[in-house]
Amino acid sequence: MSAHPTAEFLPCICCDWISNRIARENCSVSELILPAELTRRTSFEFLILGCGTSHGVPMIGCHCAVCESPDPRNKRTRSGAIIMAPQGNILIDTSPELRIQLIREKIDLIHACLYTHSHADHIFGLDDLRLFGHYLGKPVSLYCEEIVEHQIRRAFSYAFGEAQANIHPGSIPMLEMNRLGLEPVEILGVPIQPIRLLHGKLPIVGFRIYDLAFCTDVSEIPEESWPLLQGLDTLVLGALREKPHPTHLSVSQALEVVDRVHPRQTYFTHTSHSLEYHTSNAMLPAGVELAYDGLRIAFGPGRS
């Protein structure tokens, strides 16, 4: 048995470049690919991987001005974000474009993952976590509510069932389920407060991390959750479009939330192709903007 737990999987998951360096330098995969910024990171960033709706922007079959815009800030992949902390990267949701998002942002490792809810645009990139368990030499920790766990296990049954004879190492994700409630949880040294939200009639969660809150896919904030949104520096809030929608806040409804909690800065996410980036920003009040894919927000302790 190799001294490094992932070495036996290398023929299955790694290119010759990685395998040769592992042998030459006698290191683990995670030591080899550990991003330089993580080894010296002392502060926190919140990275928006995707700020689009379940259809994404551009939307298949649509040729409106926003869908055909060459402006990269009008190109919105499905919803996802990363808490970039000194001890590692905590993903929020696994969008269907997760692989593309991580490559685009040069994110080489994911250490843990939180889930807001189990709709397809928030979970169906889970298999893209497959490399990370083998890179790290241990399962990637998933944190979700009970109903979300049941739906993930059903949708990705091959990742949680008995090992099959024709499955080789590296072909299924290495995952560890952790039950998420509404109590604070600490992940990689980061205190995270779940926030109960409603997505239509579906209970989902947002998250507060220090002075930043992430609340996507929300149509209503229960009264007991409002205190958790007080004293924010930054609020990332779902705002689908101008017109009302049964399961998402409209822009005007999202602005009512902003007026109630008074964050220093708000970014609207999960936005549709009806909201052009520059035109919409010109109409929004000071301190409120549309998010965009690749937006990085400094927050929390150590912020400069």
C-alpha positions in Angstrom: 0.0 0.0 0.0 1.3 3.4 -0.9 2.1 6.0 1.8 -0.4 8.3 0.1 -4.0 7.2 0.1 -4.8 8.3 -3.4 -1.8 6.8 -5.1 -3.6 3.5 -5.9 -6.2 5.5 -7.8 -3.8 7.4 -10.0 -4.0 5.2 -13.1 -7.7 5.7 -13.1 -8.0 9.4 -12.4 -4.7 11.2 -13.2 -2.8 12.1 -16.3 0.9 11.2 -16.7 2.0 14.7 -15.7 0.4 14.3 -12.2 1.4 10.6 -11.8 5.0 11.3 -12.7 5.3 14.2 -10.3 3.7 12.2 -7.5 6.3 9.5 -7.9 9.2 12.0 -8.3 8.3 14.3 -5.4 6.8 11.6 -3.1 3.8 13.8 -2.3 0.0 13.4 -2.3 -2.2 14.7 -5.0 -3.6 17.4 -2.8 -0.1 18.6 -1.9 0.8 18.7 -5.6 -2.2 20.7 -6.7 -2.9 22.8 -3.5 -3.4 26.3 -4.9 -0.7 28.8 -4.0 -3.2 31.3 -2.8 -4.7 28.8 -0.3 -1.3 28.2 1.3 -1.0 31.9 2.1 -4.7 32.9 2.4 -5.4 34.7 5.6 -8.7 36.4 4.7 -12.1 35.4 3.2 -13.6 35.8 -0.2 -17.0 34.9 -1.4 -17.0 33.8 -5.1 -20.1 33.8 -7.2 -19.7 30.8 -9.6 -23.1 31.2 -11.2 -25.8 33.8 -10.9 -28.3 32.5 -13.5 -31.7 31.0 -13.3 -32.5 27.3 -13.8 -32.4 27.9 -17.5 -29.2 29.9 -17.5 -28.4 32.9 -19.6 -28.3 32.7 -22.6 -31.4 30.5 -22.6 -31.8 27.8 -25.2 -33.9 28.9 -28.1 -34.0 32.6 -27.0 -32.5 35.3 -29.2 -33.3 38.4 -27.1 -30.8 41.2 -26.6 -29.5 39.8 -23.3 -29.2 36.2 -24.5 -27.2 37.4 -27.5 -25.2 40.0 -25.6 -21.4 39.7 -26.0 -21.0 41.2 -22.5 -19.6 38.5 -20.2 -21.7 40.0 -17.4 -24.8 39.0 -19.2 -23.7 35.3 -19.4 -25.0 33.6 -16.3 -24.4 29.9 -15.5 -26.6 28.1 -12.9 -26.5 29.1 -9.3 -23.4 28.4 -7.1 -20.8 30.0 -4.9 -17.7 29.3 -2.9 -16.7 30.4 0.6 -12.9 30.8 0.1 -11.5 30.5 3.6 -8.0 30.1 5.0 -8.5 26.4 5.7 -10.1 25.5 2.3 -12.9 26.1 -0.1 -16.6 25.5 0.9 -18.9 25.1 -2.1 -22.5 26.2 -2.0 -24.6 23.9 -4.3 -23.3 21.8 -7.2 -24.7 23.4 -10.4 -24.9 21.5 -13.7 -22.0 23.7 -15.0 -19.8 23.1 -11.9 -16.8 21.7 -13.9 -16.9 24.7 -16.3 -17.2 27.2 -13.4 -14.3 25.7 -11.4 -12.0 25.6 -14.4 -13.0 29.2 -15.4 -12.2 30.4 -11.9 -9.0 28.3 -11.5 -10.4 26.5 -8.4 -8.4 23.3 -8.0 -9.8 21.9 -4.8 -13.2 21.7 -3.0 -13.1 20.6 0.6 -16.8 20.7 1.6 -20.1 21.5 0.1 -23.3 23.1 1.5 -26.7 22.7 -0.2 -29.5 25.3 -0.1 -32.1 22.8 -1.6 -32.4 20.0 -4.0 -33.7 21.4 -7.3 -31.9 20.2 -10.4 -30.0 23.4 -11.0 -28.5 23.2 -7.5 -27.5 19.5 -7.3 -27.0 18.0 -10.7 -23.3 18.8 -10.9 -22.5 16.6 -7.8 -20.5 14.1 -9.9 -18.0 16.9 -10.6 -16.9 16.5 -7.0 -15.6 13.1 -7.9 -11.9 14.1 -8.3 -11.7 16.0 -5.1 -12.2 13.0 -2.8 -9.3 11.3 -4.5 -7.2 14.4 -4.6 -7.7 14.9 -0.8 -7.5 11.2 0.1 -10.8 11.4 2.0 -14.5 12.0 1.3 -15.8 15.4 0.5 -18.1 16.5 3.3 -21.7 17.4 2.2 -24.0 19.4 4.5 -27.7 19.5 3.8 -31.1 19.1 5.3 -32.7 15.7 5.6 -35.1 16.1 2.6 -32.2 17.2 0.4 -30.1 14.3 1.5 -32.9 11.8 0.5 -33.2 13.4 -2.9 -29.4 13.5 -3.5 -29.2 9.8 -2.6 -32.0 9.0 -4.9 -30.6 11.0 -7.8 -27.1 9.8 -7.4 -27.7 6.3 -6.1 -24.5 4.9 -7.7 -22.5 7.1 -5.3 -24.0 5.7 -2.1 -24.9 2.1 -2.8 -22.9 -1.1 -2.6 -19.8 -1.2 -4.7 -20.3 -2.9 -8.0 -17.9 -5.4 -9.6 -17.4 -3.4 -12.8 -16.7 0.0 -11.0 -13.1 1.0 -10.8 -11.6 3.3 -8.1 -12.1 6.9 -9.1 -15.3 6.3 -11.0 -17.7 7.3 -8.2 -17.5 10.2 -5.8 -16.1 9.9 -2.3 -18.8 11.7 -0.2 -19.7 12.0 3.4 -23.2 13.2 4.4 -23.7 15.6 7.3 -27.1 16.5 8.5 -27.8 20.2 8.5 -30.3 21.9 10.8 -30.9 25.5 11.6 -28.3 25.6 14.3 -24.9 27.2 13.6 -22.3 24.8 12.2 -18.5 25.2 11.9 -16.9 23.9 8.7 -13.1 24.3 8.1 -13.0 26.7 11.0 -15.8 28.9 9.5 -18.9 29.6 11.6 -22.0 29.2 9.3 -25.5 30.1 10.3 -28.3 28.5 8.2 -31.3 30.8 7.5 -34.7 29.4 6.9 -36.2 30.7 3.7 -39.2 29.8 1.5 -39.0 29.0 -2.2 -42.7 29.2 -2.9 -44.0 26.6 -0.4 -40.7 24.7 -0.2 -38.6 25.3 2.9 -34.9 26.0 1.9 -31.9 27.5 3.6 -29.7 30.5 3.0 -26.4 31.0 4.9 -24.9 33.8 7.0 -21.1 33.7 7.2 -19.7 36.5 9.4 -21.1 39.7 7.9 -22.2 38.2 4.6 -25.5 36.4 3.8 -26.3 34.3 0.7 -30.1 33.9 0.1 -30.9 32.5 -3.3 -34.2 31.2 -4.7 -36.2 32.9 -2.0 -39.7 34.1 -2.4 -40.4 34.8 1.3 -38.4 35.3 4.5 -40.1 33.9 7.6 -40.4 36.4 10.5 -38.1 34.3 12.7 -35.3 34.6 10.1 -35.2 38.4 9.8 -32.9 38.9 12.9 -30.2 36.8 11.2 -30.1 39.3 8.4 -29.4 42.3 10.7 -26.0 44.0 10.7 -24.8 42.7 7.4 -22.1 44.2 5.3 -23.0 42.2 2.2 -26.2 40.5 1.1 -26.4 38.3 -1.9 -30.1 38.0 -2.6 -32.2 36.2 -5.3 -34.1 38.6 -7.6 -35.4 36.8 -10.6 -36.9 39.6 -12.8 -39.1 42.7 -12.7 -42.4 40.8 -13.0 -43.7 38.9 -9.9 -43.1 35.1 -9.8 -44.6 32.5 -7.5 -41.3 31.1 -6.2 -38.8 33.9 -6.5 -38.6 37.5 -5.3 -39.0 40.1 -8.0 -36.6 43.1 -8.2 -39.1 45.3 -6.3 -39.7 42.7 -3.6 -35.9 42.2 -3.2 -35.5 45.9 -2.8 -38.1 45.8 0.0 -35.8 43.3 1.8 -32.8 45.6 1.3 -34.8 48.5 2.8 -35.6 46.4 5.8 -32.2 45.0 6.6 -29.9 47.9 5.3 -26.8 46.0 4.2 -23.9 48.2 3.1 -23.9 46.4 -0.3 -26.4 44.1 -2.0 -25.9 41.9 -5.1 -28.9 40.4 -6.8 -28.4 36.8 -8.0 -30.4 34.1 -9.8 -31.3 36.7 -12.4 -33.1 36.0 -15.6 -32.5 37.1 -19.2 -35.0 39.9 -18.7 -32.4 41.9 -16.7 -29.6 43.4 -18.7 -26.5 44.0 -16.5 -25.8 47.7 -17.2 -29.3 48.8 -17.8 -30.5 47.2 -14.6 -27.7 48.6 -12.5 -28.5 52.1 -13.8 -32.0 51.8 -12.4 -31.1 50.3 -9.0 -30.4 52.4 -5.9 -26.9 53.1 -4.6 -25.4 50.0 -2.9 -27.4 47.5 -5.0 -26.1 45.8 -8.1 -26.6 42.7 -10.2 -24.1 40.0 -9.4 -22.1 38.4 -12.2 -20.3 35.1 -12.7 -16.8 35.4 -11.3 -17.7 38.2 -8.8 -15.4 38.0 -5.8 -16.4 39.7 -2.5 -14.1 40.3 0.4 -15.8 39.7 3.7 -15.3 38.6 7.3 -12.1 38.7 9.5 -9.0 40.0 7.8 -10.8 42.0 5.2 -8.6 44.8 3.9 
